[in-house]
């Protein structure tokens, strides 16, 4: 009496495992990308709230040139805010990067019929794109 598996049995198991990996892996791999997009949307909402506080205190939004940096460092060029708080407008004193490690893009006035636009260029870090590479902006609902 022989113990062990035949080559055919091993091949059948490998085929079954391959099918499982091929069907399950994409679904598992998709979750981190979805989470990154949700994180980007939350970051954008937080930046939007901080910019609105900036405007309430100073009567205007930072210019595109001043950028989001105006939320953590008092601008020294352009229109200077008179009521900028010493602790700034962001809790950690740092403008976050998007979940893919790229800076958020800030444009004021916005080009999407808003006072300002905040944009993450998504997974590819380039303007445009589809799916997980699509841009994420504060004008989206």
C-alpha positions as CSV (number, residue, x, y, z in Angstrom):
1,X,0.0,0.0,0.0
2,X,1.5,3.4,-1.2
3,X,1.0,6.6,0.8
4,X,1.1,10.0,-0.9
5,X,-0.6,11.8,-3.8
6,X,-0.5,11.0,-7.4
7,X,0.5,13.6,-9.9
8,X,-3.0,13.9,-11.2
9,X,-4.4,14.6,-7.7
10,X,-1.8,17.3,-7.1
11,X,-2.6,18.9,-10.5
12,X,-6.4,18.9,-9.6
13,X,-5.7,20.6,-6.3
14,X,-3.5,23.2,-8.0
15,X,-6.2,23.9,-10.6
16,X,-8.8,24.3,-7.9
17,X,-6.5,26.7,-5.9
18,X,-5.7,28.7,-9.1
19,X,-9.4,29.1,-9.8
20,X,-10.0,30.3,-6.2
21,X,-7.1,32.7,-6.3
22,X,-8.3,34.1,-9.7
23,X,-11.8,34.8,-8.4
24,X,-11.1,35.9,-4.9
25,X,-7.8,37.9,-5.2
26,X,-9.3,40.7,-7.4
27,X,-12.0,41.3,-4.8
28,X,-9.5,41.5,-2.0
29,X,-7.1,43.7,-3.9
30,X,-9.9,46.1,-4.7
31,X,-10.7,46.9,-1.1
32,X,-7.5,49.0,-0.4
33,X,-8.1,51.1,-3.4
34,X,-11.7,51.8,-2.3
35,X,-10.4,52.7,1.2
36,X,-7.9,55.1,-0.3
37,X,-10.6,56.9,-2.3
38,X,-12.8,57.2,0.8
39,X,-9.8,58.5,2.7
40,X,-9.1,61.1,0.0
41,X,-12.8,62.3,0.1
42,X,-12.6,62.6,3.9
43,X,-9.3,64.5,3.7
44,X,-10.8,66.9,1.1
45,X,-13.8,67.5,3.4
46,X,-11.5,68.3,6.3
47,X,-9.4,70.7,4.2
48,X,-12.7,72.3,3.0
49,X,-13.7,72.9,6.6
50,X,-10.3,74.4,7.5
51,X,-10.5,76.7,4.5
52,X,-14.0,77.9,5.5
53,X,-12.6,78.6,9.0
54,X,-9.8,80.6,7.3
55,X,-12.4,82.6,5.4
56,X,-14.5,83.2,8.5
57,X,-11.5,84.6,10.3
58,X,-10.0,86.6,7.5
59,X,-12.8,87.4,5.0
60,X,-11.1,85.6,2.0
61,X,-9.8,82.3,0.9
62,X,-6.0,81.7,0.4
63,X,-4.9,82.3,-3.2
64,X,-3.8,79.5,-5.4
65,X,-0.2,80.6,-5.0
66,X,-0.6,80.6,-1.2
67,X,-2.2,77.2,-1.5
68,X,-3.1,74.8,1.3
69,X,0.1,75.7,3.1
70,X,-1.8,78.8,4.2
71,X,-3.6,76.5,6.6
72,X,-0.5,75.7,8.5
73,X,1.8,78.7,8.0
74,X,0.7,82.3,7.9
75,X,1.1,83.6,4.3
76,X,3.8,86.2,3.8
77,X,3.0,87.0,0.2
78,X,-0.2,88.1,-1.5
79,X,-3.1,89.0,0.6
80,X,-2.0,88.6,4.3
81,X,-4.6,87.3,6.7
82,X,-5.0,89.6,9.8
83,X,-6.6,87.1,12.1
84,X,-4.5,84.0,11.4
85,X,-4.4,81.8,14.6
86,X,-0.9,80.8,16.0
87,X,-1.8,77.1,15.9
88,X,-3.0,77.3,12.2
89,X,-6.1,75.6,10.9
90,X,-5.0,72.0,10.7
91,X,-4.7,69.9,13.9
92,X,-1.3,68.3,13.2
93,X,0.1,71.4,11.7
94,X,0.8,69.6,8.4
95,X,-1.1,69.6,5.1
96,X,-1.8,65.9,4.5
97,X,-0.8,64.1,1.3
98,X,-3.4,62.2,-0.5
99,X,-3.5,58.4,0.2
100,X,-1.2,57.8,-2.8
101,X,1.5,60.1,-1.3
102,X,0.8,63.1,-3.7
103,X,-0.1,66.6,-2.6
104,X,-3.7,67.8,-2.9
105,X,-4.1,70.4,-5.6
106,X,-5.8,73.7,-4.5
107,X,-7.2,76.2,-7.0
108,X,-8.9,79.5,-5.9
109,X,-11.2,80.6,-7.3
110,X,-12.3,77.1,-8.4
111,X,-12.9,76.0,-11.9
112,X,-16.0,74.0,-11.0
113,X,-18.3,76.9,-10.0
114,X,-17.0,77.0,-6.5
115,X,-14.9,79.4,-4.4
116,X,-12.1,76.8,-4.5
117,X,-11.3,73.4,-5.8
118,X,-9.4,70.7,-3.9
119,X,-8.3,67.8,-6.0
120,X,-6.6,64.4,-5.7
121,X,-5.5,63.0,-9.0
122,X,-6.2,59.4,-7.7
123,X,-4.1,56.3,-7.9
124,X,-2.1,57.3,-11.0
125,X,-1.3,60.8,-9.7
126,X,-2.2,62.4,-13.1
127,X,-5.1,64.5,-14.1
128,X,-8.0,62.7,-15.5
129,X,-8.3,58.9,-15.6
130,X,-11.0,56.4,-14.9
131,X,-11.8,53.9,-12.1
132,X,-9.2,54.1,-9.3
133,X,-7.2,56.6,-11.4
134,X,-10.1,59.1,-11.6
135,X,-9.7,62.5,-10.0
136,X,-11.4,63.1,-6.7
137,X,-12.6,66.7,-6.0
138,X,-14.6,68.7,-3.6
139,X,-17.2,69.5,-6.2
140,X,-18.4,65.9,-6.3
141,X,-21.2,64.8,-4.0
